[in-house]
Amino acid sequence: MDFFQEEEEEEHPEQKGCCAFLTIKYYQPYFNVSEDDVIDRVKASFLPFRKDFHERVAGNPDLWGPLWISATIIFLITAVANINQMNLEGQTTYSVAYVPQSAALLYCISFGTPVILTLVMKILGSDIRFFHTLCLYGYSMSILMPITILCVIRNSILQWCLVGYGMISSSSFLIMGMRKILGDLEQSKRYIIIGIVLAMQFSLYLLYKLVFFKVIEKNSTE
């Protein structure tokens, strides 16, 4: 934790001490956004090739948006996956297992990937900051909200297309969001970071489809 704590104290010098990260005050600056700010950032994340998202969050990265986005996706996955379990007679079997499954997947990926990216980029000589990476990655998952809603359509081919688009869109958004930081690295190091981003996004979207919407493939062949 000292690794990340030191860099955040550079931005917020008043937050010092070996256990500062255990206090609520330590995280308050990352919730200092309005509802309009969050909505504006979510809208911007749907346009992965825009080049201004880094500038939007550089001075004020937030955690409110990423937490809200993940919670919304968990709710949508649970609702849509259960709807897709309806049998031909219209009966429904409701499963709450989707809640812990989706929460574990989304929160592990959305918090684990920024840790990995930050550590690797620090080792490669970048000055990227953890909470900026966490904010960027959290908003990259916004595309899963409309994709999950559209997955209510019980067509496996359509769902694979949606998942493929989501992976491409979110990966492009992440790479574009880090373009200035990547530009300061050597080409070989740049490819390492891009490779990590693509591998993590591929894993996320593949698990998303196979774990939560595999029932579609079974039902569509009946």
MODELLER restraints for C-alpha pairs under 7 A, 6 or more apart:
rsr = mdl.restraints
at = mdl.atoms
rsr.add(forms.Gaussian(group=physical.xy_distance, feature=features.Distance(at['CA:4:A'], at['CA:130:A']), mean=6.52, stdev=0.5))
rsr.add(forms.Gaussian(group=physical.xy_distance, feature=features.Distance(at['CA:7:A'], at['CA:129:A']), mean=6.86, stdev=0.5))
rsr.add(forms.Gaussian(group=physical.xy_distance, feature=features.Distance(at['CA:9:A'], at['CA:15:A']), mean=5.87, stdev=0.5))
rsr.add(forms.Gaussian(group=physical.xy_distance, feature=features.Distance(at['CA:9:A'], at['CA:16:A']), mean=6.48, stdev=0.5))
rsr.add(forms.Gaussian(group=physical.xy_distance, feature=features.Distance(at['CA:15:A'], at['CA:26:A']), mean=6.08, stdev=0.5))
rsr.add(forms.Gaussian(group=physical.xy_distance, feature=features.Distance(at['CA:20:A'], at['CA:26:A']), mean=6.08, stdev=0.5))
rsr.add(forms.Gaussian(group=physical.xy_distance, feature=features.Distance(at['CA:30:A'], at['CA:61:A']), mean=6.13, stdev=0.5))
rsr.add(forms.Gaussian(group=physical.xy_distance, feature=features.Distance(at['CA:30:A'], at['CA:62:A']), mean=4.26, stdev=0.5))
rsr.add(forms.Gaussian(group=physical.xy_distance, feature=features.Distance(at['CA:30:A'], at['CA:63:A']), mean=5.49, stdev=0.5))
rsr.add(forms.Gaussian(group=physical.xy_distance, feature=features.Distance(at['CA:31:A'], at['CA:62:A']), mean=5.54, stdev=0.5))
rsr.add(forms.Gaussian(group=physical.xy_distance, feature=features.Distance(at['CA:31:A'], at['CA:63:A']), mean=5.99, stdev=0.5))
rsr.add(forms.Gaussian(group=physical.xy_distance, feature=features.Distance(at['CA:31:A'], at['CA:64:A']), mean=5.49, stdev=0.5))
rsr.add(forms.Gaussian(group=physical.xy_distance, feature=features.Distance(at['CA:33:A'], at['CA:62:A']), mean=6.97, stdev=0.5))
rsr.add(forms.Gaussian(group=physical.xy_distance, feature=features.Distance(at['CA:38:A'], at['CA:65:A']), mean=5.67, stdev=0.5))
rsr.add(forms.Gaussian(group=physical.xy_distance, feature=features.Distance(at['CA:42:A'], at['CA:139:A']), mean=6.33, stdev=0.5))
rsr.add(forms.Gaussian(group=physical.xy_distance, feature=features.Distance(at['CA:42:A'], at['CA:142:A']), mean=6.41, stdev=0.5))
rsr.add(forms.Gaussian(group=physical.xy_distance, feature=features.Distance(at['CA:44:A'], at['CA:53:A']), mean=6.87, stdev=0.5))
rsr.add(forms.Gaussian(group=physical.xy_distance, feature=features.Distance(at['CA:45:A'], at['CA:139:A']), mean=6.19, stdev=0.5))
rsr.add(forms.Gaussian(group=physical.xy_distance, feature=features.Distance(at['CA:45:A'], at['CA:140:A']), mean=6.11, stdev=0.5))
rsr.add(forms.Gaussian(group=physical.xy_distance, feature=features.Distance(at['CA:45:A'], at['CA:142:A']), mean=6.76, stdev=0.5))
rsr.add(forms.Gaussian(group=physical.xy_distance, feature=features.Distance(at['CA:45:A'], at['CA:173:A']), mean=6.83, stdev=0.5))
rsr.add(forms.Gaussian(group=physical.xy_distance, feature=features.Distance(at['CA:46:A'], at['CA:143:A']), mean=6.34, stdev=0.5))
rsr.add(forms.Gaussian(group=physical.xy_distance, feature=features.Distance(at['CA:48:A'], at['CA:169:A']), mean=5.83, stdev=0.5))
rsr.add(forms.Gaussian(group=physical.xy_distance, feature=features.Distance(at['CA:48:A'], at['CA:170:A']), mean=6.87, stdev=0.5))
rsr.add(forms.Gaussian(group=physical.xy_distance, feature=features.Distance(at['CA:48:A'], at['CA:172:A']), mean=5.63, stdev=0.5))
rsr.add(forms.Gaussian(group=physical.xy_distance, feature=features.Distance(at['CA:48:A'], at['CA:173:A']), mean=4.07, stdev=0.5))
rsr.add(forms.Gaussian(group=physical.xy_distance, feature=features.Distance(at['CA:49:A'], at['CA:172:A']), mean=6.75, stdev=0.5))
rsr.add(forms.Gaussian(group=physical.xy_distance, feature=features.Distance(at['CA:49:A'], at['CA:173:A']), mean=6.37, stdev=0.5))
rsr.add(forms.Gaussian(group=physical.xy_distance, feature=features.Distance(at['CA:49:A'], at['CA:176:A']), mean=6.46, stdev=0.5))
rsr.add(forms.Gaussian(group=physical.xy_distance, feature=features.Distance(at['CA:51:A'], at['CA:176:A']), mean=6.42, stdev=0.5))
rsr.add(forms.Gaussian(group=physical.xy_distance, feature=features.Distance(at['CA:53:A'], at['CA:177:A']), mean=6.16, stdev=0.5))
rsr.add(forms.Gaussian(group=physical.xy_distance, feature=features.Distance(at['CA:54:A'], at['CA:177:A']), mean=5.25, stdev=0.5))
rsr.add(forms.Gaussian(group=physical.xy_distance, feature=features.Distance(at['CA:58:A'], at['CA:132:A']), mean=6.95, stdev=0.5))
rsr.add(forms.Gaussian(group=physical.xy_distance, feature=features.Distance(at['CA:61:A'], at['CA:131:A']), mean=6.58, stdev=0.5))
rsr.add(forms.Gaussian(group=physical.xy_distance, feature=features.Distance(at['CA:61:A'], at['CA:132:A']), mean=5.44, stdev=0.5))
rsr.add(forms.Gaussian(group=physical.xy_distance, feature=features.Distance(at['CA:61:A'], at['CA:135:A']), mean=5.79, stdev=0.5))
rsr.add(forms.Gaussian(group=physical.xy_distance, feature=features.Distance(at['CA:62:A'], at['CA:135:A']), mean=5.79, stdev=0.5))
rsr.add(forms.Gaussian(group=physical.xy_distance, feature=features.Distance(at['CA:63:A'], at['CA:135:A']), mean=6.01, stdev=0.5))
rsr.add(forms.Gaussian(group=physical.xy_distance, feature=features.Distance(at['CA:65:A'], at['CA:139:A']), mean=6.85, stdev=0.5))
rsr.add(forms.Gaussian(group=physical.xy_distance, feature=features.Distance(at['CA:66:A'], at['CA:135:A']), mean=6.33, stdev=0.5))
rsr.add(forms.Gaussian(group=physical.xy_distance, feature=features.Distance(at['CA:66:A'], at['CA:138:A']), mean=4.15, stdev=0.5))
rsr.add(forms.Gaussian(group=physical.xy_distance, feature=features.Distance(at['CA:66:A'], at['CA:139:A']), mean=5.73, stdev=0.5))
rsr.add(forms.Gaussian(group=physical.xy_distance, feature=features.Distance(at['CA:69:A'], at['CA:142:A']), mean=6.21, stdev=0.5))
rsr.add(forms.Gaussian(group=physical.xy_distance, feature=features.Distance(at['CA:70:A'], at['CA:106:A']), mean=6.52, stdev=0.5))
rsr.add(forms.Gaussian(group=physical.xy_distance, feature=features.Distance(at['CA:73:A'], at['CA:144:A']), mean=6.78, stdev=0.5))
rsr.add(forms.Gaussian(group=physical.xy_distance, feature=features.Distance(at['CA:73:A'], at['CA:145:A']), mean=5.66, stdev=0.5))
rsr.add(forms.Gaussian(group=physical.xy_distance, feature=features.Distance(at['CA:74:A'], at['CA:99:A']), mean=6.37, stdev=0.5))
rsr.add(forms.Gaussian(group=physical.xy_distance, feature=features.Distance(at['CA:74:A'], at['CA:102:A']), mean=5.64, stdev=0.5))
rsr.add(forms.Gaussian(group=physical.xy_distance, feature=features.Distance(at['CA:74:A'], at['CA:103:A']), mean=6.12, stdev=0.5))
rsr.add(forms.Gaussian(group=physical.xy_distance, feature=features.Distance(at['CA:76:A'], at['CA:148:A']), mean=6.43, stdev=0.5))
rsr.add(forms.Gaussian(group=physical.xy_distance, feature=features.Distance(at['CA:76:A'], at['CA:149:A']), mean=6.84, stdev=0.5))
rsr.add(forms.Gaussian(group=physical.xy_distance, feature=features.Distance(at['CA:77:A'], at['CA:148:A']), mean=6.28, stdev=0.5))
rsr.add(forms.Gaussian(group=physical.xy_distance, feature=features.Distance(at['CA:78:A'], at['CA:98:A']), mean=5.31, stdev=0.5))
rsr.add(forms.Gaussian(group=physical.xy_distance, feature=features.Distance(at['CA:78:A'], at['CA:99:A']), mean=6.06, stdev=0.5))
rsr.add(forms.Gaussian(group=physical.xy_distance, feature=features.Distance(at['CA:80:A'], at['CA:149:A']), mean=6.78, stdev=0.5))
rsr.add(forms.Gaussian(group=physical.xy_distance, feature=features.Distance(at['CA:80:A'], at['CA:152:A']), mean=5.63, stdev=0.5))
rsr.add(forms.Gaussian(group=physical.xy_distance, feature=features.Distance(at['CA:81:A'], at['CA:212:A']), mean=6.14, stdev=0.5))
rsr.add(forms.Gaussian(group=physical.xy_distance, feature=features.Distance(at['CA:81:A'], at['CA:213:A']), mean=6.37, stdev=0.5))
rsr.add(forms.Gaussian(group=physical.xy_distance, feature=features.Distance(at['CA:82:A'], at['CA:94:A']), mean=5.75, stdev=0.5))
rsr.add(forms.Gaussian(group=physical.xy_distance, feature=features.Distance(at['CA:82:A'], at['CA:95:A']), mean=6.56, stdev=0.5))
rsr.add(forms.Gaussian(group=physical.xy_distance, feature=features.Distance(at['CA:84:A'], at['CA:152:A']), mean=6.44, stdev=0.5))
rsr.add(forms.Gaussian(group=physical.xy_distance, feature=features.Distance(at['CA:84:A'], at['CA:154:A']), mean=6.94, stdev=0.5))
rsr.add(forms.Gaussian(group=physical.xy_distance, feature=features.Distance(at['CA:84:A'], at['CA:216:A']), mean=6.87, stdev=0.5))
rsr.add(forms.Gaussian(group=physical.xy_distance, feature=features.Distance(at['CA:85:A'], at['CA:92:A']), mean=6.46, stdev=0.5))
rsr.add(forms.Gaussian(group=physical.xy_distance, feature=features.Distance(at['CA:85:A'], at['CA:93:A']), mean=6.66, stdev=0.5))
rsr.add(forms.Gaussian(group=physical.xy_distance, feature=features.Distance(at['CA:85:A'], at['CA:215:A']), mean=6.89, stdev=0.5))
rsr.add(forms.Gaussian(group=physical.xy_distance, feature=features.Distance(at['CA:86:A'], at['CA:92:A']), mean=4.70, stdev=0.5))
rsr.add(forms.Gaussian(group=physical.xy_distance, feature=features.Distance(at['CA:86:A'], at['CA:93:A']), mean=6.93, stdev=0.5))
rsr.add(forms.Gaussian(group=physical.xy_distance, feature=features.Distance(at['CA:110:A'], at['CA:137:A']), mean=6.47, stdev=0.5))
rsr.add(forms.Gaussian(group=physical.xy_distance, feature=features.Distance(at['CA:110:A'], at['CA:138:A']), mean=6.05, stdev=0.5))
rsr.add(forms.Gaussian(group=physical.xy_distance, feature=features.Distance(at['CA:111:A'], at['CA:134:A']), mean=6.66, stdev=0.5))
rsr.add(forms.Gaussian(group=physical.xy_distance, feature=features.Distance(at['CA:114:A'], at['CA:130:A']), mean=6.76, stdev=0.5))
rsr.add(forms.Gaussian(group=physical.xy_distance, feature=features.Distance(at['CA:114:A'], at['CA:133:A']), mean=5.50, stdev=0.5))
rsr.add(forms.Gaussian(group=physical.xy_distance, feature=features.Distance(at['CA:114:A'], at['CA:134:A']), mean=5.25, stdev=0.5))
rsr.add(forms.Gaussian(group=physical.xy_distance, feature=features.Distance(at['CA:114:A'], at['CA:137:A']), mean=6.82, stdev=0.5))
rsr.add(forms.Gaussian(group=physical.xy_distance, feature=features.Distance(at['CA:115:A'], at['CA:130:A']), mean=6.91, stdev=0.5))
rsr.add(forms.Gaussian(group=physical.xy_distance, feature=features.Distance(at['CA:118:A'], at['CA:128:A']), mean=6.62, stdev=0.5))
rsr.add(forms.Gaussian(group=physical.xy_distance, feature=features.Distance(at['CA:118:A'], at['CA:129:A']), mean=6.85, stdev=0.5))
rsr.add(forms.Gaussian(group=physical.xy_distance, feature=features.Distance(at['CA:118:A'], at['CA:130:A']), mean=5.74, stdev=0.5))
rsr.add(forms.Gaussian(group=physical.xy_distance, feature=features.Distance(at['CA:124:A'], at['CA:189:A']), mean=6.76, stdev=0.5))
rsr.add(forms.Gaussian(group=physical.xy_distance, feature=features.Distance(at['CA:126:A'], at['CA:181:A']), mean=6.82, stdev=0.5))
rsr.add(forms.Gaussian(group=physical.xy_distance, feature=features.Distance(at['CA:128:A'], at['CA:181:A']), mean=6.91, stdev=0.5))
rsr.add(forms.Gaussian(group=physical.xy_distance, feature=features.Distance(at['CA:136:A'], at['CA:174:A']), mean=6.81, stdev=0.5))
rsr.add(forms.Gaussian(group=physical.xy_distance, feature=features.Distance(at['CA:137:A'], at['CA:174:A']), mean=6.69, stdev=0.5))
rsr.add(forms.Gaussian(group=physical.xy_distance, feature=features.Distance(at['CA:140:A'], at['CA:170:A']), mean=5.05, stdev=0.5))
rsr.add(forms.Gaussian(group=physical.xy_distance, feature=features.Distance(at['CA:140:A'], at['CA:173:A']), mean=6.29, stdev=0.5))
rsr.add(forms.Gaussian(group=physical.xy_distance, feature=features.Distance(at['CA:140:A'], at['CA:174:A']), mean=6.51, stdev=0.5))
rsr.add(forms.Gaussian(group=physical.xy_distance, feature=features.Distance(at['CA:141:A'], at['CA:170:A']), mean=6.58, stdev=0.5))
rsr.add(forms.Gaussian(group=physical.xy_distance, feature=features.Distance(at['CA:143:A'], at['CA:166:A']), mean=6.11, stdev=0.5))
rsr.add(forms.Gaussian(group=physical.xy_distance, feature=features.Distance(at['CA:144:A'], at['CA:166:A']), mean=6.73, stdev=0.5))
rsr.add(forms.Gaussian(group=physical.xy_distance, feature=features.Distance(at['CA:147:A'], at['CA:162:A']), mean=6.16, stdev=0.5))
rsr.add(forms.Gaussian(group=physical.xy_distance, feature=features.Distance(at['CA:151:A'], at['CA:159:A']), mean=5.86, stdev=0.5))
rsr.add(forms.Gaussian(group=physical.xy_distance, feature=features.Distance(at['CA:154:A'], at['CA:216:A']), mean=5.85, stdev=0.5))
rsr.add(forms.Gaussian(group=physical.xy_distance, feature=features.Distance(at['CA:155:A'], at['CA:216:A']), mean=6.82, stdev=0.5))
rsr.add(forms.Gaussian(group=physical.xy_distance, feature=features.Distance(at['CA:155:A'], at['CA:220:A']), mean=6.86, stdev=0.5))
rsr.add(forms.Gaussian(group=physical.xy_distance, feature=features.Distance(at['CA:156:A'], at['CA:216:A']), mean=6.12, stdev=0.5))
rsr.add(forms.Gaussian(group=physical.xy_distance, feature=features.Distance(at['CA:156:A'], at['CA:217:A']), mean=5.76, stdev=0.5))
rsr.add(forms.Gaussian(group=physical.xy_distance, feature=features.Distance(at['CA:163:A'], at['CA:205:A']), mean=6.18, stdev=0.5))
rsr.add(forms.Gaussian(group=physical.xy_distance, feature=features.Distance(at['CA:167:A'], at['CA:201:A']), mean=5.98, stdev=0.5))
rsr.add(forms.Gaussian(group=physical.xy_distance, feature=features.Distance(at['CA:167:A'], at['CA:202:A']), mean=6.46, stdev=0.5))
rsr.add(forms.Gaussian(group=physical.xy_distance, feature=features.Distance(at['CA:167:A'], at['CA:205:A']), mean=6.33, stdev=0.5))
rsr.add(forms.Gaussian(group=physical.xy_distance, feature=features.Distance(at['CA:171:A'], at['CA:197:A']), mean=6.64, stdev=0.5))
rsr.add(forms.Gaussian(group=physical.xy_distance, feature=features.Distance(at['CA:171:A'], at['CA:198:A']), mean=6.26, stdev=0.5))
rsr.add(forms.Gaussian(group=physical.xy_distance, feature=features.Distance(at['CA:171:A'], at['CA:201:A']), mean=6.57, stdev=0.5))
rsr.add(forms.Gaussian(group=physical.xy_distance, feature=features.Distance(at['CA:175:A'], at['CA:194:A']), mean=6.94, stdev=0.5))
rsr.add(forms.Gaussian(group=physical.xy_distance, feature=features.Distance(at['CA:182:A'], at['CA:190:A']), mean=5.74, stdev=0.5))
